[in-house]
Amino acid sequence: MSTTPSPLVPVLAVVGIGLIGGSFAAALRDAGQVGRVLGVGRSKSSSDRAQALGLVDELVTLEEAAARSDLILLATPVGAIPDVVGRMQAHLRPDCVVSDAGSTKADVAAMARELLGERCTQFIPGHPIAGSEAVGPEAADPHLYQGRTVILTPFERTPAPARRLLTRAWEACGARVQFMDPQAHDRAMASISHVPHFLAAAYMGQVSRSANADVHLSLAGTGFRDFTRIAAGSPEVWRDIFLSNRAAVLRELDELDEAIGALRGTLEREDAQALEANLEQAALARRLWGSRSGL
């Protein structure tokens, strides 16, 4: 007689049941790799919606999630993680693996060391490089992580079984797992994620506050849509990201100021040849990246 294999994660807890956390739970459920899903939400209304949508089986407190779970994903703004971990740490099962989905990692790793002490190796900082401007439980998508990269930054003493569990969980969601140093991760994300969002927000703000903004926006097309799309993301989430990765973002902005100054100089001088050369270099770099990434 055949028996149904045990799921990879018997009990999963998701803290923050929106796009990221809800998609993680939904993907594992679709893959048949989770048993029971516990949910911890910040508001009763969103938590109830998540349960009604089938993203979670049961709504619990942080303390209950810590005591009952095999794997916990913290899908909250980065600034909320210390309070969450502080409330959970006394209740964590010794074999429970905890991870997060924040866009910065050095600060999260430091927080885990400070709050968990010797038990910090139960915490594996992580960052799924996926998402959209949509928020809330309704945005959850079981296919969100298909073909996407997830960065993990475990501690040197993180047990191999904990690494394997989290790696296999993300792979079950369709993601590719890559290990990095937390500081290297933060520098890279400042360049290719945080600064683009900063620029999109600044540009959207400038356009919306300008004279004749309504007329200008009525004429906007796909280029404007594509450039400003990420500005619609959660202000709370991005506030925490910018502040937690402040030094790296400011370094990137300094370099960008130089690049903009150089390109602007070609326009001020009406140097058509230099202007075209700069535009051609950027176009070739974008096409090469697009051909390699498929995006």
C-alpha positions in Angstrom: 0.0 0.0 0.0 1.4 3.4 -1.0 1.8 6.1 1.5 1.8 9.9 1.0 5.3 11.3 1.5 5.7 13.7 4.4 6.0 17.4 3.3 9.3 19.1 3.5 7.9 21.6 6.0 5.4 20.0 8.4 4.5 23.4 10.0 5.3 26.7 8.4 4.6 30.1 10.0 4.4 33.3 7.9 4.7 36.6 9.7 3.3 39.2 7.3 0.8 37.5 5.0 1.1 39.8 1.9 2.7 39.5 -1.5 6.0 38.0 -0.3 4.9 35.8 2.6 1.6 34.8 1.1 3.3 33.8 -2.2 5.9 31.7 -0.3 3.1 29.8 1.5 1.0 29.4 -1.7 4.0 28.1 -3.7 4.9 25.5 -1.0 1.3 24.4 -0.8 1.1 24.1 -4.6 4.3 22.0 -4.5 2.9 19.8 -1.8 5.8 20.6 0.4 4.0 22.1 3.4 1.6 20.6 6.0 0.0 23.3 8.1 0.5 27.0 7.5 0.2 29.4 10.5 -0.2 33.1 9.9 0.7 36.1 11.9 -0.7 39.4 10.5 -0.4 43.0 11.7 -4.0 43.8 11.3 -7.1 41.6 11.8 -8.7 42.6 8.5 -5.7 41.5 6.4 -5.2 38.4 8.5 -8.8 37.4 8.0 -8.5 38.0 4.2 -5.4 35.8 4.1 -7.2 33.0 5.8 -10.3 33.4 3.6 -8.0 33.1 0.5 -6.5 29.9 1.8 -3.0 31.3 2.2 -3.0 30.2 5.9 -4.8 27.5 7.8 -4.7 29.2 11.2 -4.1 32.6 12.7 -1.8 32.6 15.7 0.3 34.9 17.9 4.1 35.3 17.4 4.7 33.3 20.5 2.5 30.4 19.3 4.2 30.5 15.9 7.6 30.2 17.5 6.6 27.3 19.7 4.9 25.3 16.9 6.8 25.8 13.7 9.5 24.0 11.8 10.2 27.0 9.5 9.3 30.6 10.0 9.4 33.3 7.3 9.4 36.9 8.4 7.9 38.9 5.6 7.7 42.2 7.4 9.3 45.6 6.8 13.0 45.4 7.9 12.4 47.9 10.7 9.8 45.5 12.3 12.1 42.5 12.4 13.9 43.2 15.7 10.6 43.5 17.6 9.3 40.3 16.0 12.4 38.3 16.8 12.5 39.8 20.3 9.0 38.5 21.0 9.7 35.1 19.5 13.1 34.3 20.8 12.1 32.8 24.2 9.6 30.5 22.6 11.6 29.2 19.6 11.9 25.5 19.2 15.6 24.5 19.1 15.2 22.9 15.7 13.1 25.7 14.2 14.7 27.6 11.3 13.9 31.3 11.0 14.5 33.4 7.9 13.4 36.8 6.6 12.7 38.3 3.2 14.1 41.8 3.7 16.1 43.7 1.1 19.1 44.4 3.4 21.1 41.7 5.2 24.0 43.1 7.2 21.6 44.8 9.7 19.4 41.7 9.9 22.4 39.5 10.6 23.7 41.9 13.3 20.2 41.9 14.9 20.1 38.1 15.0 23.4 38.0 16.7 22.4 40.6 19.3 18.9 39.1 20.1 19.5 35.4 19.7 23.1 35.1 20.9 24.4 31.5 20.5 21.0 30.6 18.9 21.5 33.1 16.1 22.5 30.1 13.8 18.8 29.2 13.8 18.3 32.4 11.8 19.3 32.5 8.2 18.9 36.0 6.7 17.4 35.8 3.2 16.2 38.0 0.3 14.0 36.7 -2.5 14.6 39.0 -5.5 11.0 39.1 -6.7 8.0 41.2 -6.1 5.8 43.9 -7.6 4.1 47.1 -6.6 1.0 45.1 -5.4 0.5 44.7 -1.7 -1.7 42.7 0.6 -2.9 39.1 0.7 -4.7 39.4 -2.6 -1.4 40.0 -4.3 0.0 36.6 -3.3 1.0 34.5 -6.3 2.2 30.9 -6.1 4.3 31.5 -9.3 6.0 34.6 -8.0 9.3 32.9 -7.3 9.5 30.8 -10.5 13.0 31.3 -12.0 13.9 34.0 -9.5 17.0 34.2 -7.4 16.9 34.0 -3.6 20.0 35.2 -1.7 20.8 33.5 1.6 23.5 34.8 4.0 23.9 32.2 6.7 26.3 32.4 9.6 29.5 30.4 9.5 28.2 28.1 12.2 24.8 27.6 10.7 24.0 23.9 10.8 23.9 22.1 7.4 20.4 20.7 8.0 19.1 24.2 8.5 20.7 25.4 5.3 19.3 22.4 3.4 15.8 22.9 4.7 15.6 26.6 3.7 17.3 25.9 0.4 15.0 23.1 -0.5 12.0 25.2 0.5 12.9 28.0 -1.8 13.7 25.6 -4.6 10.3 24.0 -4.1 8.9 27.5 -4.9 10.8 27.4 -8.2 13.6 29.7 -7.1 17.4 29.5 -7.5 19.3 29.9 -4.3 22.6 31.8 -4.1 24.8 32.3 -1.0 26.4 35.6 -0.4 28.2 37.7 2.3 25.7 40.1 3.9 27.8 43.2 3.1 28.4 42.2 -0.5 24.6 41.6 -0.8 23.8 45.1 0.5 26.3 46.8 -1.8 24.9 45.0 -4.8 21.2 45.7 -3.9 22.0 49.4 -3.4 23.2 49.5 -7.0 20.6 47.5 -8.8 17.5 47.7 -6.6 17.5 50.4 -4.0 18.8 53.3 -6.1 16.4 52.6 -9.0 13.5 52.8 -6.6 14.9 56.0 -5.0 15.1 57.6 -8.5 11.7 56.4 -9.6 10.2 57.9 -6.4 12.1 61.2 -6.8 11.1 61.5 -10.5 7.4 60.6 -9.8 7.3 63.2 -7.1 8.9 65.9 -9.3 6.4 65.2 -12.1 3.4 65.1 -9.9 4.3 68.4 -8.2 5.2 70.3 -11.4 3.1 72.9 -13.1 0.6 71.4 -15.5 1.1 68.0 -13.9 -2.3 66.8 -15.0 -1.6 67.6 -18.6 1.8 66.0 -18.6 0.5 62.8 -16.9 -2.4 62.6 -19.4 0.2 62.3 -22.2 2.4 59.7 -20.4 2.9 56.4 -22.1 4.6 53.0 -21.7 8.1 54.5 -21.1 6.8 56.6 -18.2 4.8 53.6 -16.9 7.8 51.3 -17.0 10.2 53.8 -15.4 7.8 54.8 -12.5 6.1 51.5 -11.8 8.2 50.6 -8.8 7.4 54.0 -7.2 4.0 52.6 -6.3 5.6 50.1 -3.8 5.0 50.2 -0.1 6.4 53.5 1.4 6.9 51.8 4.8 8.9 49.0 3.3 11.1 51.3 1.2 11.6 53.8 4.0 13.1 51.0 6.1 15.2 49.7 3.2 16.7 53.1 2.4 17.5 53.8 6.1 19.0 50.4 6.8 21.2 50.5 3.7 21.8 54.2 3.9 25.6 54.2 3.5 25.6 52.0 0.4 22.7 53.9 -1.2 24.5 57.2 -0.7 27.7 55.9 -2.2 25.8 54.8 -5.3 24.0 58.1 -5.5 27.4 59.9 -5.4 28.5 57.8 -8.4 25.3 58.4 -10.2 25.6 62.2 -9.7 28.9 62.0 -11.5 27.5 60.0 -14.4 24.5 62.4 -14.8 26.9 65.3 -14.6 29.0 63.9 -17.4 26.0 63.1 -19.6 24.5 66.5 -18.9 27.8 68.1 -19.9 27.5 66.6 -23.4 24.1 68.2 -23.7 25.1 71.6 -22.4 28.1 71.7 -24.8 25.8 70.4 -27.7 28.4 67.7 -28.2 26.3 65.4 -30.4 29.1 62.9 -30.9 29.8 62.4 -27.2 26.1 62.4 -26.3 25.4 59.7 -28.9 28.4 57.7 -27.7 27.2 57.7 -24.1 23.7 56.7 -25.2 25.1 53.9 -27.4 27.1 52.5 -24.5 24.1 52.5 -22.3 21.9 50.9 -25.0 24.4 48.1 -25.6 24.8 47.4 -21.9 21.0 47.2 -21.5 20.6 44.9 -24.5 23.4 42.6 -23.3 21.9 42.3 -19.8 18.4 41.7 -21.4 19.8 38.9 -23.6 21.5 37.2 -20.6 18.7 37.6 -18.1 15.7 37.1 -20.4 14.1 40.2 -18.9 
